[in-house]
């Protein structure tokens, strides 16, 4: 395998160049690369503004949903309402990722993915996972800057260490902030990964997103995600 780590600046520069080159070729007079970089930085600023405004809108508009879910979780099983877990973020930096707790308190929550018919999942937890409502607290992650609304999904630290050793270019996906939803997820590569082939396809889609990113693409992914939430997904369990 041709593995690398994020200290290889030439690789990161390559993908930054790829991203810059996909800004529709709208260069101004002067150095084309400098103009592309300015445009890219401006688009990234717009993305951050959108992230904050969208997250605030969700948190305010659905505040009553948060309260109801919290009451149902406390009534269903013992434990905290919010489950937090260390995951890998931008530039290989660990951060606390928040979710509504969907399992009974157990010793393997930070190492083992949920499986189909997993006995650890609570009654309300099964509904929350199927509807993706368990991810709602991650809008607080977006507000504090550790996540974006759209981006590659973050993994447990244990799984990052495993996959970086076995999946080509796995760490490229960590050159941007992780997201609540992403291109790989709306294309069907979400939830538990059964073997390297599933993860390789997820990484390919994440890298495609990196190379073709635009705010318009983010909006498309959000719309596709909303459709999935209403329809449900076979890998959401």
C-alpha positions in Angstrom: 0.0 0.0 0.0 1.1 3.5 -0.7 0.3 5.0 2.7 1.3 8.4 3.9 0.7 10.8 6.8 -0.4 14.4 6.9 3.2 15.5 7.5 3.8 15.0 3.8 3.2 18.6 2.8 3.6 17.8 -1.0 0.5 15.6 -0.9 -1.6 18.2 1.0 -0.4 20.9 -1.4 -1.4 18.6 -4.3 -5.0 18.4 -3.1 -5.2 22.1 -2.3 -4.1 22.7 -5.9 -6.8 20.3 -7.1 -9.4 22.1 -5.1 -8.3 25.5 -6.3 -8.3 24.2 -9.9 -12.0 23.3 -9.7 -13.3 26.9 -9.1 -14.7 27.1 -12.6 -11.5 28.7 -14.0 -12.7 32.2 -13.0 -9.3 33.9 -12.8 -8.7 37.6 -12.6 -5.8 39.5 -14.1 -2.5 38.7 -12.4 -1.1 35.4 -11.2 -3.8 32.7 -12.0 -2.8 30.6 -9.0 -3.0 33.5 -6.6 -6.4 34.5 -8.0 -7.6 30.9 -7.6 -6.3 30.8 -4.0 -8.2 34.0 -3.2 -11.4 32.7 -4.7 -11.0 29.4 -2.9 -10.4 31.1 0.5 -13.5 33.3 -0.2 -15.6 30.2 -1.0 -14.4 28.6 2.2 -15.4 31.7 4.2 -18.9 31.4 2.6 -19.0 27.8 3.6 -18.2 28.7 7.2 -20.9 31.4 7.3 -23.4 29.0 5.9 -22.4 26.3 8.5 -23.0 28.7 11.3 -26.3 30.1 10.0 -27.6 26.7 9.0 -26.6 25.2 12.4 -28.2 28.0 14.4 -31.4 27.7 12.3 -31.6 23.9 13.0 -30.8 24.3 16.7 -33.5 27.0 17.2 -36.1 25.5 14.9 -35.8 22.0 16.3 -35.1 22.9 20.0 -38.4 21.3 21.0 -37.2 18.1 19.2 -34.0 18.0 21.3 -36.1 18.3 24.5 -38.5 15.5 23.5 -35.6 13.2 22.5 -33.8 13.9 25.7 -36.9 12.9 27.8 -37.4 9.7 25.8 -33.7 8.7 26.2 -33.8 9.2 29.9 -37.1 7.3 30.2 -35.8 4.4 28.1 -32.5 3.6 29.9 -30.0 4.8 32.4 -27.2 7.0 31.3 -26.4 10.4 30.0 -28.5 11.9 27.2 -25.5 13.0 25.1 -22.8 10.5 24.1 -19.5 12.0 23.3 -16.6 10.2 21.6 -13.1 11.1 20.4 -13.0 11.1 16.6 -10.4 12.1 14.1 -10.9 15.6 12.6 -9.1 17.9 10.2 -5.3 17.5 10.0 -5.5 14.2 12.1 -6.6 16.2 15.2 -8.8 14.4 17.7 -12.0 16.1 18.8 -15.1 15.3 20.9 -18.0 14.3 18.6 -21.5 14.6 20.1 -24.5 12.3 19.5 -27.7 11.5 21.3 -27.0 8.2 23.2 -28.6 5.3 21.4 -27.1 2.4 23.3 -27.1 1.1 26.9 -24.0 2.1 28.7 -21.3 -0.5 27.7 -17.6 -1.0 27.6 -17.3 -1.3 23.8 -19.0 1.9 22.7 -15.7 3.6 21.8 -14.2 0.7 19.9 -17.0 -1.4 18.2 -19.4 -0.2 15.5 -23.1 -0.8 15.9 -24.2 -4.0 14.1 -27.5 -4.9 12.6 -29.8 -6.2 15.5 -27.1 -5.0 18.0 -28.4 -5.8 21.5 -26.7 -2.7 22.9 -29.1 -0.4 21.0 -32.1 0.8 23.0 -35.7 1.0 21.8 -35.6 4.8 21.2 -32.0 4.5 20.0 -33.1 2.3 17.1 -35.5 4.9 15.9 -32.9 7.7 16.3 -30.3 5.8 14.4 -32.7 4.8 11.6 -33.9 8.4 11.2 -30.4 9.9 11.7 -31.8 12.1 14.5 -29.0 10.8 16.8 -26.6 13.1 14.8 -28.5 16.3 15.7 -26.1 17.3 18.5 -23.3 17.5 16.0 -24.6 20.9 15.0 -22.9 22.1 18.2 -19.7 20.6 16.7 -20.3 22.7 13.7 -20.7 25.9 15.8 -17.5 25.3 17.7 -15.6 24.8 14.4 -14.6 21.1 14.8 -17.0 20.0 12.1 -18.8 21.3 9.0 -22.4 20.5 7.9 -20.9 18.7 4.8 -17.7 16.8 4.7 -16.2 13.3 5.1 -17.7 11.5 8.1 -15.3 11.3 11.1 -14.2 7.9 12.5 -13.3 6.6 15.9 -9.6 7.0 16.7 -9.1 3.3 16.8 -10.5 2.8 13.3 -8.5 5.7 11.9 -5.3 4.0 13.1 -6.5 0.7 11.5 -7.6 2.2 8.1 -4.5 4.4 7.6 -2.4 1.3 7.6 -4.6 -0.6 5.1 -6.4 1.8 2.8 -4.5 3.8 0.2 -4.8 7.6 0.6 -7.1 7.2 3.6 -5.6 10.3 5.4 -6.3 12.6 2.4 -9.9 12.9 3.6 -8.6 14.5 6.8 -7.3 17.6 5.0 -10.7 19.3 5.5 -13.2 19.3 8.4 -15.4 16.3 8.8 -19.1 16.7 8.2 -22.5 15.7 9.6 -23.2 14.3 6.1 -21.1 13.8 3.0 -20.9 12.7 -0.6 -20.1 9.1 0.4 -23.1 8.9 2.7 -25.6 10.1 0.1 -24.2 7.7 -2.4 -24.9 4.8 -0.1 -21.6 4.4 1.8 -22.7 5.1 5.3 -22.9 3.3 8.6 -20.8 0.2 9.5 -18.2 -0.9 7.0 -17.9 -4.6 6.4 -14.4 -5.0 5.1 -11.8 -2.9 3.3 -13.8 -2.8 0.0 -16.6 -0.8 1.6 -14.2 1.6 3.2 -12.1 2.0 0.0 -15.3 3.0 -1.8 -16.1 5.5 0.9 -12.6 7.0 0.7 -12.9 7.3 -3.1 -16.1 9.2 -2.7 -14.6 11.5 0.0 -11.6 12.3 -2.3 -13.9 13.0 -5.2 -15.8 15.5 -2.9 -12.4 17.1 -2.1 -11.5 17.5 -5.7 -14.9 18.7 -6.9 -16.0 20.7 -3.8 -18.2 23.8 -4.2 -20.9 25.4 -2.1 -23.4 24.3 -4.8 -22.3 20.7 -4.3 -22.8 21.1 -0.5 -26.4 22.3 -1.1 -27.0 19.3 -3.3 -25.7 16.9 -0.6 -27.9 18.5 2.0 -31.0 18.1 -0.1 -30.1 14.4 -0.9 -29.5 13.9 2.9 -32.9 15.3 3.7 -34.5 12.8 1.3 -32.6 10.0 2.9 -33.7 11.0 6.4 -37.4 10.9 5.3 -37.0 7.6 3.4 -34.6 5.9 5.8 -31.5 4.0 4.8 -30.8 0.3 4.9 -27.4 0.8 6.5 -28.8 3.0 9.2 -29.1 0.8 12.3 
